[in-house]
Amino acid sequence: MKQLVVVSGKGGTGKTTVTAALAALAAEPVLADCDVDAPDLHLLLEPQIESREEFHGLKVADIDAEICAGCNLCTEACRFGAISESFVVDRSACEGCGTCVLVCPVDAVRLVERVSGEVLESGTRFGPMVHAHLRAGEEASGKLVSAVRAKAVLAAEEAGSRLLLIDGPPGVGCPVIAAMTGVDMALIVAEPTPSGRQGLRRAVGVARHFGVLACVVVNRADLYIQEAEAIEDWCRQRAVEVLQRLPYDLAATEAMTRARTVIEQGDGPLARAIVSLWRELTAIMRISELDKA
């Protein structure tokens, strides 16, 4: 099984649009939406949820009022101000550090699991999909990404799929590391802007740090040709292959409004460019038998 993750050094580059289009071109892929902080692959694929599983992120402090001696040591020790004067824990402020547990002389405080979100397994018109919902204000998104990937790998093995296609998070933080580590290839979607070029540099750095093959596609390249050329020059100097320049095409917006991929929207300049991109990806990853384009 091959694992391909689509990432970007910043948000708004069109990463999910590209991922969804690739899903439409692959034969029987398993999909994973690892952009758990702001997932939107489901908007294009309209998954039918088949199962839900609670996700437990950071632990939270819990004070047993019957045991508590009211010594106030926990409130003084909590640097996050998560414990009130009446010894009630504000779960949205608690970081689960455990300091209150250590200072309590009567063992009235313990750390307990809290539900931070859920991992979903769904069916789509292209194949199985694993995605997630992280509750507002919750953390541990990197841990949730790992949970999504683990379930997606298992789903791919059970289905006998040869391709796990991952819509990764933007940026270069813990969620990106969790999505990228151990994959066969990272496709980095860059936009032709100075901030897009900076994001690309960081994303390439992460991929190389973890020994992941990185290739680049420049989206909406014709909107700022000079910047697109600057990106390509930077990649050329560092032996990073730029596979395609994708054109700006209103078909992408039209497809989104209809919950469709660019490929399903019909023949057009962007769809043709993504088909060419997919041909190059299958050649590099040696998964041409999955090609239904």
Secondary structure, DSSP 8 states (H G I E B T S, - for coil): -EEEEEEESSTTSSHHHHHHHHHHHBSS-EEEE--TTS--HHHHH--EEEEEEEEE-S-EEEE-TTT-----HHHHH-TT--B-TT--B-TTT-----HHHHH-TT--EEEE--EEEEEEEEE-SSSEEEEEEE-TT---HHHHHHHHHHHHHHHHHHHT-SEEEEEEEESSSHHHHHHHTT-SEEEEEE-SSHHHHHHHHHHHHHHHHTT-EEEEEETTGGGSHHHHHHHHHHHHHTT-EEEEE----THHHHHHHTT--HHHH-SSHHHHHHHHHHHHHHHHHT-GGGB--
